[in-house]
Amino acid sequence: MTDNSKGLLVILSGPSGSGKDTVITHALEEMNGVKLSVSLTTRPPRPWEKEGEDYYFCTREQFQDKIAAGDVLEYAEYNGNFYGTPREPVEEWVKAGNTMILNIEVIGAEKVRARCPEAVSVFLVPPSMKVLEERLRARDTGENPEVIAGRLKIAERELGCAGQYDYIICNDDLKEAVKNLKAIIHAEHRRTKRQIGFVREVLKKC
């Protein structure tokens, strides 16, 4: 991907419990031409999951071939399975002038920024660690206190990377957080480097 893309690639990161999924869901409902990237995985599909909607499913060998060919923007291995962001669907959507959001963790975000320097990165933070802990404990996931404590430690490390991002949004109020994400996307689409082609077309008509 190059700086000449007409669309926008948005990286959204944040610790578990910061509300990334909820903010993205609301933003997608309120914006046209914006969608969430579908991940590629070697994990077998669950009965209710649909190819191309929940995940793109492939074998381990196919995933490794895609890595070697440069067709995966970022990837990681969890519990013996690969998960990653396929390059082609993201590139095609953005080149068509649309916005693609990648909901990825900080290590994956670093890899994408290295490959796609034109990407806009946003970090979603909770109003406080106390609120983050309360949100994690309020989840109906059956996680024990040790798991939650581990998530909080990871969150502290991830929050230390917030300064590497272009924007930081505090998710204290959901409506305000969604409003801020939408504002960032609108503003970035109007950045001079993205609109210079349009200006040239206008000048040709003068």
Summary of the structure (lengths in Angstrom):
residues: 206
radius of gyration: 18.2
end to end distance: 31.6
largest distance: 67.2
contacts: 609
relative contact order: 0.21
helix: 47%
strand: 21%
